[in-house]
């Protein structure tokens, strides 16, 4: 089978890496891809939100199944567009993807399904939101209703913080239309985990979980990022917790989406916080996470292509998904200045010095070809590479990564030194 993967990050490289080992896969195409995916298949330099061009590519290259990595094309309705054109694709429709793209929609689904989550109020008027803040106890959490590139959530310790967050979102329109309505939530306390399930709209697979690190610097200091590293499984993950989250959260949400006429097919990602009163939902996403994919995919024993085919054919119940017992750690190597301004075009070297028990997943990279035909890798983004390793324990996996990570060289690189170590 020919497969098209849509996206350009380390998540998409990890998916392509896993699919490349499947006997069911013939050719892999990635749009637009990166230097890592370039070594596994063919990169197609098409924007992830250019639905017509992506559909044309699927027809031209006789793609048997398209897998969507990023939420952006899902929010744009790529699944609906492909299905209208009889092009097989994995992912939720635009309406079902609102479980991520509209926090108010997600809350309404959770309320109808009886799923535990933070108490909240929805506001479309900044003045009403400010009145609510002035009568509320701190801290609170303010969230832009729509997609905001992971930057639409503000934890407000004081009322001034909250009033500033309201002004930024609703008056200054920092997040565009996504922030014209906001949710004000109670603050929840506990350890956070990312939980994933494959689903064909009816059946849900066994759950797999990971922990990630959002802050830029060691000890969870600095600004929020897209993710500086991750590990799987979380320290507190066990079968009892998995069963509880599946029974009380994941299954009820998929069932409720179906009952309301929005069947969800693909990967459901729950951001879960483990409170003293049990697991509660922080948010839902409608696709695999990044950087979590980079630590759960290496633990997958089952052929990923078989899973994707089963989702497409609505036969996931007949596909047993197995995971190994190893721990897996990923550390993200970034460009200096990230998540703010950073330089690109820096040459990356040192891949040949890495030990065989590491995996490198590319994110912000491209392949440059010199006039003499020689090729090299250059940086194109803030998050450049993920260095990944597995081990019999979290400590062993983390140790392998950090023993190798300084082999990778490019100007201005930095990384956190406590992934898998700092709790």
C-alpha positions in Angstrom: 0.0 0.0 0.0 1.0 3.6 -0.7 0.7 5.9 2.3 0.5 9.7 2.6 1.4 11.3 6.0 0.4 14.9 6.5 2.7 17.0 8.6 6.3 18.1 9.0 7.3 17.4 12.6 9.0 14.6 14.7 5.5 13.1 15.2 5.2 12.5 11.5 8.7 11.2 11.3 7.9 8.7 14.0 4.8 7.6 12.2 6.8 7.2 8.9 9.6 5.3 10.8 7.1 2.8 12.2 5.2 2.4 8.9 8.5 1.8 7.1 8.9 -1.6 9.0 5.4 -2.8 7.9 5.3 -5.5 5.1 2.0 -4.0 4.1 3.5 -0.6 3.1 5.0 -0.1 -0.3 5.8 3.6 -0.6 5.6 6.4 1.9 4.9 10.0 1.0 5.0 12.9 3.5 3.6 16.4 3.0 5.6 18.5 3.5 8.0 16.3 5.7 11.5 17.0 6.9 15.0 15.7 6.5 14.2 12.6 8.5 11.1 11.6 6.5 13.1 12.3 3.3 15.3 9.3 4.2 12.2 7.0 4.5 10.1 8.1 1.5 9.2 11.0 -0.7 8.6 14.5 0.7 5.9 16.5 -1.1 6.3 20.2 -0.6 2.6 20.9 -0.1 1.2 23.1 2.7 -0.8 21.1 5.3 -3.8 23.3 4.8 -3.9 23.1 1.0 -6.6 20.5 0.9 -7.0 20.5 -2.9 -3.3 20.0 -3.5 -3.1 17.2 -0.9 -6.1 15.5 -2.6 -4.5 15.9 -6.0 -1.3 14.3 -4.6 -3.3 11.4 -3.2 -4.7 10.7 -6.6 -1.5 11.3 -8.5 0.6 9.0 -6.3 -2.2 6.4 -6.0 -2.3 6.7 -2.2 -4.2 3.9 -0.5 -4.5 5.6 2.9 -3.8 9.1 4.2 -2.8 9.6 7.8 -3.2 13.1 9.3 -0.6 14.1 11.9 -1.4 17.7 12.6 -4.7 19.2 14.0 -4.6 22.1 11.4 -5.8 20.1 8.4 -8.3 18.2 10.6 -9.7 21.6 11.7 -9.9 22.7 8.1 -12.0 19.6 7.2 -9.5 17.5 5.3 -11.3 14.2 6.2 -14.6 15.5 4.9 -12.9 16.8 1.7 -11.1 13.5 1.1 -14.2 11.4 1.8 -16.3 13.4 -0.7 -13.6 12.6 -3.3 -13.5 8.9 -2.3 -10.0 9.1 -1.0 -9.3 6.9 2.1 -8.1 8.8 5.1 -7.7 8.3 8.9 -8.9 11.0 11.2 -12.1 12.7 12.6 -14.3 14.9 10.5 -14.3 18.6 11.0 -17.3 18.4 13.2 -15.8 15.6 15.3 -12.5 17.4 15.5 -14.2 20.1 17.5 -13.4 18.0 20.5 -10.0 19.8 20.2 -10.8 22.9 18.1 -13.6 24.2 20.3 -13.1 23.9 24.1 -16.7 24.9 24.7 -17.9 22.1 22.4 -15.6 19.6 24.2 -17.1 20.8 27.6 -20.6 20.3 26.3 -19.7 16.7 25.2 -18.2 16.0 28.5 -21.2 17.4 30.4 -23.6 15.2 28.3 -21.4 12.2 28.8 -20.9 12.7 32.6 -17.1 13.0 32.2 -15.2 14.6 35.1 -13.6 17.9 34.2 -13.0 21.4 35.7 -15.9 23.6 36.5 -16.1 26.5 34.0 -18.0 29.4 32.6 -18.1 30.5 28.9 -17.9 34.2 28.0 -18.3 36.1 24.7 -18.4 39.6 26.3 -15.1 40.8 27.9 -17.0 43.0 30.4 -19.0 40.0 31.7 -15.8 38.0 31.9 -14.2 40.7 34.0 -17.2 40.9 36.3 -16.9 37.2 36.9 -13.2 37.4 37.6 -13.8 40.2 40.2 -16.1 37.9 42.1 -14.0 34.8 41.8 -11.3 33.3 44.0 -7.8 32.9 42.6 -6.1 31.1 41.0 -8.2 30.4 37.9 -7.4 29.3 34.4 -8.4 31.3 31.3 -8.6 29.5 27.9 -9.2 30.7 24.4 -12.1 28.7 23.0 -10.5 27.9 19.7 -7.1 26.7 18.5 -4.2 29.0 19.6 -1.1 27.0 18.7 -0.8 25.8 22.3 -0.6 29.4 23.6 -4.2 30.0 24.5 -4.1 28.9 28.1 -3.2 31.3 31.0 -2.9 30.2 34.6 -3.9 33.3 36.6 -2.6 33.7 40.1 -4.1 37.1 40.6 -7.1 39.1 39.4 -4.7 41.4 37.5 -3.3 38.4 35.7 -6.9 37.3 34.8 -8.0 40.8 33.6 -4.8 41.1 31.4 -5.5 37.6 29.9 -9.1 38.7 29.1 -7.9 41.8 27.4 -5.3 40.0 25.4 -7.7 37.4 24.1 -11.0 39.3 23.7 -10.0 43.0 23.3 -6.5 42.9 21.7 -7.5 39.7 19.8 -4.1 38.1 20.4 -5.4 34.7 19.2 -7.7 36.1 16.4 -11.2 34.6 16.3 -10.1 31.8 18.6 -10.0 34.1 21.6 -13.2 36.0 21.0 -14.9 33.6 23.3 -13.1 32.3 26.4 -13.6 29.7 29.1 -12.8 30.6 32.7 -12.1 27.4 34.7 -11.4 26.4 38.2 -7.7 25.5 38.9 -7.1 21.7 39.2 -4.1 20.2 41.0 -2.3 16.9 40.4 0.1 15.1 38.1 -0.7 15.5 34.4 -0.5 12.7 31.8 -1.3 12.3 28.1 -3.5 9.3 27.3 -4.2 7.9 23.8 -6.6 5.5 22.3 -7.2 4.3 18.7 -10.8 4.2 17.8 -12.9 3.3 14.7 -15.9 5.2 16.1 -17.3 2.3 18.1 -14.4 0.3 19.5 -11.5 1.8 21.5 -8.1 0.2 21.8 -6.3 -0.3 25.1 -4.8 2.9 26.3 -1.2 4.1 26.1 0.1 7.0 28.2 3.1 9.4 28.3 4.3 12.4 30.3 5.7 15.5 28.6 7.5 18.7 29.6 6.1 22.0 28.4 8.5 24.5 30.0 11.6 25.5 28.1 14.2 25.1 30.9 15.2 22.6 33.6 13.1 22.3 36.8 10.0 23.4 34.7 11.2 27.0 34.5 10.8 29.4 31.5 8.1 29.9 29.0 5.7 27.3 27.7 6.7 25.5 24.5 5.3 22.9 22.1 7.1 20.3 24.3 10.8 19.8 25.3 10.7 16.1 25.9 8.6 13.2 27.1 8.7 9.7 28.5 6.4 6.6 28.5 5.0 5.1 30.6 4.3 7.7 33.3 5.6 6.7 36.7 2.1 6.4 38.2 0.6 4.5 35.2 -0.9 1.1 35.9 -3.7 -1.2 34.6 -6.2 0.0 37.3 -5.7 3.7 36.3 -5.9 2.8 32.6 -9.2 1.0 33.2 -10.6 3.9 35.2 -9.8 6.5 32.5 -11.1 4.3 29.7 -14.3 3.6 31.5 -15.0 7.1 32.9 -13.5 9.3 30.2 -12.5 7.9 26.9 -15.3 5.5 26.1 -18.1 7.9 27.3 -16.7 10.7 25.1 -16.5 8.5 21.9 -20.0 7.2 22.6 -21.4 10.7 23.1 -19.8 12.0 20.0 -21.4 9.2 18.0 -24.8 9.7 19.6 -24.8 13.3 18.7 -24.0 12.5 15.1 -20.2 13.2 15.1 -18.6 9.7 15.0 -14.9 10.0 16.0 -12.5 7.8 14.1 -8.8 8.1 14.5 -6.7 8.8 17.7 -8.3 10.4 20.7 -5.9 12.1 23.0 -6.9 13.1 26.5 -4.9 15.5 28.6 -5.7 14.1 32.0 -4.9 15.4 35.5 -4.8 13.0 38.5 -6.5 14.9 41.3 -7.2 13.8 44.8 -10.8 13.1 43.7 -9.8 11.0 40.6 -8.7 11.6 37.0 -10.2 14.7 35.3 -10.0 16.0 31.8 -7.9 19.2 31.1 -8.5 19.0 27.4 -9.0 16.7 24.4 -7.0 16.6 21.2 -8.1 14.9 18.0 -4.7 13.4 16.9 -1.5 12.0 18.3 0.6 14.3 20.5 4.0 15.8 19.9 6.4 15.0 21.6 4.4 12.0 23.1 4.2 10.1 19.8 8.0 9.9 19.8 7.9 7.8 22.9 4.8 5.7 22.4 5.4 4.6 18.8 8.8 2.9 19.6 6.9 0.9 22.3 4.3 -0.4 19.8 4.8 -4.1 19.0 1.8 -4.2 16.6 2.2 -3.3 13.0 0.9 0.3 12.9 -0.4 -0.1 9.3 -2.6 -3.0 10.5 -4.1 -0.7 13.1 -4.7 2.1 10.5 -6.4 -0.3 8.1 -8.6 -1.6 10.9 -9.7 1.9 11.8 -10.5 2.6 8.1 -12.4 -0.7 7.8 -14.2 -0.2 11.1 -12.8 -3.5 12.3 -10.5 -2.3 15.1 -12.1 -4.9 17.5 -10.3 -7.6 15.6 -6.9 -5.9 15.8 -5.1 -6.4 19.1 -2.7 -3.6 19.8 0.3 -4.6 22.0 2.9 -2.5 23.7 6.3 -3.6 25.1 7.2 -3.1 28.8 10.2 -0.9 28.2 10.5 2.7 29.2 11.1 5.3 26.4 12.6 8.8 26.7 12.7 11.6 24.2 14.7 14.8 24.5 14.1 17.7 22.1 17.1 19.6 20.8 16.1 23.2 20.1 17.3 26.3 18.4 18.6 29.1 20.7 15.8 31.5 21.4 12.9 29.0 21.1 10.0 29.5 21.8 10.7 33.1 20.8 12.7 34.2 17.8 15.5 31.9 16.6 17.8 31.5 13.6 17.5 28.8 11.0 19.8 27.4 8.3 22.4 26.0 10.8 24.1 22.9 9.7 23.4 19.8 11.9 26.2 17.2 12.3 27.2 14.3 14.5 24.5 11.7 13.5 27.2 9.1 12.7 28.5 9.3 16.3 25.2 8.2 17.9 25.0 4.7 19.4 22.8 2.1 17.7 20.4 2.1 20.7 19.2 5.6 19.9 16.6 6.8 17.5 16.6 10.3 15.9 13.3 11.8 14.9 13.6 15.1 12.9 11.3 18.1 13.4 12.5 21.4 12.1 15.0 20.2 9.6 15.5 20.1 5.8 17.9 18.3 3.5 20.2 20.6 1.5 22.0 19.3 -1.7 25.2 21.0 -2.7 26.2 21.5 -6.4 28.5 18.5 -6.1 25.6 16.3 -5.0 26.7 16.1 -1.4 23.8 16.4 1.1 23.6 17.9 4.6 20.9 18.6 7.2 20.0 22.2 8.2 17.7 23.6 10.8 14.3 25.2 9.8 12.5 25.4 13.1 12.6 25.9 16.9 12.3 22.3 17.8 14.9 20.7 15.6 15.5 17.0 16.6 14.2 14.4 19.1 16.8 12.0 20.5 15.0 8.9 21.7 16.1 5.7 23.5 14.4 2.7 25.2 15.5 0.9 28.3 14.4 -1.6 31.0 13.8 1.4 33.3 13.2 5.1 32.9 16.6 5.8 34.4 18.3 3.6 31.8 16.5 5.1 28.8 17.2 8.6 30.0 20.9 7.8 30.6 21.3 6.5 27.0 19.8 9.7 25.6 22.0 12.0 27.6 25.2 9.9 27.0 24.6 10.5 23.2 23.0 13.9 23.0 26.1 16.1 22.8 27.2 14.2 19.6 24.6 16.3 17.8 26.0 19.7 16.9 24.6 22.8 15.4 25.1 26.5 16.3 22.9 27.7 19.2 21.5 24.3 20.1 20.1 23.7 23.6 18.0 21.1 25.5 16.7 20.3 28.9 18.9 18.1 31.0 16.2 16.7 33.3 13.8 14.8 30.9 12.8 11.6 32.6 14.6 12.8 35.8 12.6 15.8 37.0 9.1 14.7 38.1 
